[in-house]
Amino acid sequence: MRDENGKFIGFYSPRYTQVPDDLFDELLAELTGSELKVLMYVVRRTFGFKKDSDNISLSQMVNGIRKADGSTQDKGTGLHKDSVIKGVKSLVSKGILARNRKKSYSGGYRPTEYALNISNYPLSDKPTRGYGRKIRPELSQKPDIQDTDKQEINITFSKPVDNSKILQEKELLGKILVTCRDLNSINFYRKVVKEVPQFKILSALSQVKEAQALGRVRKNAGAMFTDLVKR
């Protein structure tokens, strides 16, 4: 919040955008200023609006967004165009950002789709909401010791359950079913959410929705989604 002279005088509260803990714990010390600004802008445009991905143009990253009434939604990163391009390329090459460049029907390019690269592998033994690119070996299995009446020790091993992965798969499956409306292919869709990266699934769904809006779905949404995933 700013006063009449434009001086920042404090934050509005409570207004929050979820940010993965890994950004602070692992990446903050490694990222350059331009990388951090670009990454935080993508976080705001995705998680800040309860979305997994968003189409963001280079101009928006540089200059920000103005609403239809002329008011300012955000001011972008404050970086020069070249710095934004360099920051994006670096974040993608490091596996921090996922990027999907989409061609328009006229032959040019539409705003690129960005998402944080969410891995299915937790970075620690304790479940957290933050996931990163680094993949560690399967978590060590701790013995579950139970005493019997004879004081014998039975040792069983239980594989850790990644509840966050299960919830993510269920959410993705729900999005596919809502868009495709094809319950007959639910087993195939279950296989997709387990084997295909999340950002690719979201990209395919985005293309299907756009085709539906333009009346360009030839057979049905499920067939188009399946074709996009297989390709």
C-alpha positions as CSV (number, residue, x, y, z in Angstrom):
1,M,0.0,0.0,0.0
2,R,1.3,3.5,-0.9
3,D,0.4,7.0,0.4
4,E,-0.5,10.0,-1.8
5,N,3.2,10.6,-2.5
6,G,3.7,7.1,-3.8
7,K,5.7,5.9,-0.8
8,F,5.2,2.3,0.3
9,I,3.7,2.4,3.8
10,G,2.8,-1.3,4.4
11,F,1.2,-4.4,3.1
12,Y,-2.4,-5.1,2.8
13,S,-3.4,-8.0,5.0
14,P,-4.4,-10.8,4.8
15,R,-3.5,-11.4,1.1
16,Y,-1.3,-14.3,0.2
17,T,0.2,-16.2,-2.6
18,Q,1.5,-19.7,-1.8
19,V,5.2,-20.2,-2.5
20,P,7.0,-23.6,-2.4
21,D,9.3,-23.8,0.6
22,D,12.1,-25.1,-1.7
23,L,12.3,-21.7,-3.3
24,F,13.5,-20.2,0.1
25,D,15.3,-23.2,1.5
26,E,17.2,-24.4,-1.6
27,L,17.1,-21.9,-4.4
28,L,17.2,-18.4,-2.8
29,A,20.9,-18.5,-2.3
30,E,21.6,-19.7,-5.8
31,L,19.3,-17.5,-8.0
32,T,20.4,-14.3,-9.6
33,G,18.3,-11.1,-9.2
34,S,16.7,-11.5,-12.6
35,E,16.0,-15.2,-12.1
36,L,14.3,-14.5,-8.8
37,K,12.2,-11.7,-10.2
38,V,11.0,-13.8,-13.1
39,L,10.3,-16.8,-10.9
40,M,8.3,-14.7,-8.4
41,Y,6.3,-13.1,-11.2
42,V,5.3,-16.6,-12.5
43,V,4.5,-17.7,-8.9
44,R,2.2,-14.7,-8.5
45,R,0.5,-15.3,-11.9
46,T,-0.1,-19.0,-11.3
47,F,-0.5,-19.9,-7.6
48,G,-1.6,-16.3,-6.8
49,F,-4.7,-16.9,-9.0
50,K,-5.2,-20.5,-7.9
51,K,-3.8,-21.9,-11.2
52,D,-1.2,-24.5,-12.1
53,S,0.0,-22.6,-15.2
54,D,-0.6,-19.4,-17.0
55,N,0.0,-17.8,-20.4
56,I,2.4,-14.9,-19.8
57,S,3.8,-12.7,-22.6
58,L,7.2,-11.2,-22.6
59,S,5.7,-7.7,-22.5
60,Q,3.8,-8.6,-19.3
61,M,6.9,-9.7,-17.6
62,V,8.7,-6.5,-18.5
63,N,5.9,-3.9,-18.2
64,G,3.2,-5.6,-16.2
65,I,-0.6,-5.7,-16.9
66,R,-3.2,-3.0,-17.2
67,K,-6.9,-3.8,-16.7
68,A,-9.6,-2.9,-19.1
69,D,-10.5,0.2,-17.1
70,G,-6.9,1.4,-17.3
71,S,-5.9,0.6,-13.7
72,T,-2.7,-1.3,-13.0
73,Q,-3.0,-5.0,-12.1
74,D,0.8,-5.4,-11.7
75,K,4.0,-3.7,-12.7
76,G,5.8,-6.8,-14.1
77,T,9.4,-7.6,-13.0
78,G,10.9,-4.1,-13.5
79,L,13.6,-5.8,-15.6
80,H,14.8,-4.9,-19.1
81,K,13.5,-7.2,-21.9
82,D,17.0,-8.8,-22.4
83,S,17.2,-9.6,-18.6
84,V,13.8,-11.2,-18.6
85,I,14.7,-13.4,-21.6
86,K,18.0,-14.4,-19.9
87,G,16.3,-15.1,-16.6
88,V,13.6,-17.3,-18.3
89,K,16.1,-19.3,-20.3
90,S,18.2,-19.9,-17.2
91,L,15.3,-21.0,-15.0
92,V,14.1,-23.4,-17.7
93,S,17.6,-24.9,-18.2
94,K,17.9,-25.4,-14.5
95,G,14.6,-27.3,-14.4
96,I,12.9,-24.7,-12.2
97,L,10.4,-23.4,-14.7
98,A,8.4,-25.4,-17.3
99,R,7.7,-23.6,-20.5
100,N,5.4,-24.4,-23.4
101,R,5.6,-22.1,-26.5
102,K,2.4,-22.3,-28.5
103,K,1.9,-21.3,-32.1
104,S,-1.2,-19.4,-33.1
105,Y,-3.4,-20.4,-36.1
106,S,-2.0,-17.5,-38.1
107,G,1.5,-19.0,-37.8
108,G,3.0,-16.7,-35.1
109,Y,3.3,-17.4,-31.4
110,R,0.8,-16.8,-28.6
111,P,1.8,-15.9,-25.1
112,T,4.0,-18.7,-23.7
113,E,2.5,-21.0,-21.0
114,Y,4.6,-21.1,-17.8
115,A,4.4,-23.3,-14.7
116,L,6.7,-24.2,-11.8
117,N,8.3,-27.5,-12.5
118,I,6.6,-29.6,-9.8
119,S,8.3,-32.9,-9.2
120,N,6.6,-36.0,-7.9
121,Y,9.6,-36.7,-5.6
122,P,9.7,-35.1,-2.1
123,L,13.0,-33.6,-1.0
124,S,12.9,-34.8,2.6
125,D,11.5,-37.5,4.8
126,K,8.8,-35.0,6.0
127,P,6.0,-34.3,3.6
128,T,5.9,-30.6,2.5
129,R,4.0,-28.6,0.0
130,G,7.1,-27.7,-1.8
131,Y,8.7,-29.9,-4.5
132,G,11.7,-29.3,-6.7
133,R,13.5,-30.7,-9.6
134,K,16.2,-32.6,-7.7
135,I,15.3,-36.3,-7.4
136,R,16.7,-38.3,-4.5
137,P,16.7,-42.0,-4.1
138,E,13.7,-43.7,-2.6
139,L,13.3,-42.8,1.1
140,S,14.9,-45.3,3.5
141,Q,12.3,-47.6,5.0
142,K,12.2,-47.5,8.8
143,P,11.3,-50.7,10.7
144,D,8.0,-50.9,12.5
145,I,8.8,-52.9,15.7
146,Q,6.0,-54.8,17.5
147,D,6.3,-56.8,20.7
148,T,4.4,-60.1,21.0
149,D,3.4,-62.0,24.1
150,K,6.6,-64.1,23.8
151,Q,8.7,-60.9,23.6
152,E,9.6,-61.8,20.0
153,I,10.3,-58.9,17.7
154,N,8.6,-58.8,14.4
155,I,10.0,-56.3,11.9
156,T,7.8,-55.1,9.1
157,F,8.6,-52.5,6.5
158,S,6.1,-50.0,5.3
159,K,6.7,-47.9,2.2
160,P,6.1,-44.2,2.8
161,V,2.9,-42.9,1.2
162,D,3.2,-39.6,-0.7
163,N,-0.3,-38.2,0.0
164,S,0.4,-35.0,-1.9
165,K,1.2,-37.0,-5.1
166,I,-2.1,-38.9,-4.7
167,L,-4.0,-35.7,-4.3
168,Q,-2.3,-34.1,-7.3
169,E,-3.2,-37.2,-9.4
170,K,-6.8,-37.0,-8.3
171,E,-7.0,-33.3,-9.1
172,L,-5.5,-33.8,-12.5
173,L,-7.9,-36.7,-13.2
174,G,-10.8,-34.6,-12.2
175,K,-9.7,-31.8,-14.6
176,I,-9.4,-34.3,-17.5
177,L,-12.8,-35.7,-16.9
178,V,-14.5,-32.3,-16.7
179,T,-12.9,-31.2,-19.9
180,C,-13.1,-34.5,-21.9
181,R,-16.5,-35.8,-20.5
182,D,-15.4,-39.3,-21.3
183,L,-15.8,-41.8,-18.4
184,N,-15.2,-44.7,-20.7
185,S,-11.5,-43.7,-21.0
186,I,-11.0,-43.2,-17.2
187,N,-8.5,-46.1,-17.0
188,F,-6.4,-44.5,-19.7
189,Y,-6.6,-41.1,-18.0
190,R,-5.5,-42.6,-14.7
191,K,-2.4,-44.0,-16.5
192,V,-1.8,-40.5,-18.0
193,V,-1.7,-38.7,-14.7
194,K,0.8,-41.2,-13.3
195,E,3.2,-41.2,-16.3
196,V,2.9,-37.8,-18.0
197,P,4.4,-34.6,-16.5
198,Q,1.7,-32.3,-15.0
199,F,2.6,-29.3,-17.1
200,K,2.1,-31.3,-20.3
201,I,-1.3,-32.5,-19.2
202,L,-2.3,-29.0,-18.4
203,S,-1.0,-27.8,-21.8
204,A,-3.0,-30.4,-23.6
205,L,-6.2,-29.5,-21.6
206,S,-5.6,-25.9,-22.4
207,Q,-5.4,-26.6,-26.1
208,V,-8.6,-28.7,-26.0
209,K,-10.5,-26.0,-24.2
210,E,-9.4,-23.4,-26.7
211,A,-10.4,-25.7,-29.6
212,Q,-13.8,-26.2,-28.0
213,A,-14.3,-22.4,-27.6
214,L,-13.5,-22.0,-31.3
215,G,-15.7,-24.9,-32.4
216,R,-12.7,-26.8,-33.8
217,V,-13.1,-30.1,-32.0
218,R,-13.7,-32.5,-34.9
219,K,-14.6,-35.7,-33.0
220,N,-14.8,-35.2,-29.3
221,A,-12.7,-33.6,-26.6
222,G,-11.5,-36.9,-25.3
223,A,-10.1,-38.0,-28.6
224,M,-8.3,-34.7,-29.1
225,F,-6.8,-34.8,-25.6
226,T,-5.7,-38.4,-26.2
227,D,-4.1,-37.5,-29.5
228,L,-2.2,-34.5,-27.9
229,V,-0.9,-36.6,-25.0
230,K,0.3,-39.4,-27.3
231,R,2.1,-37.0,-29.5
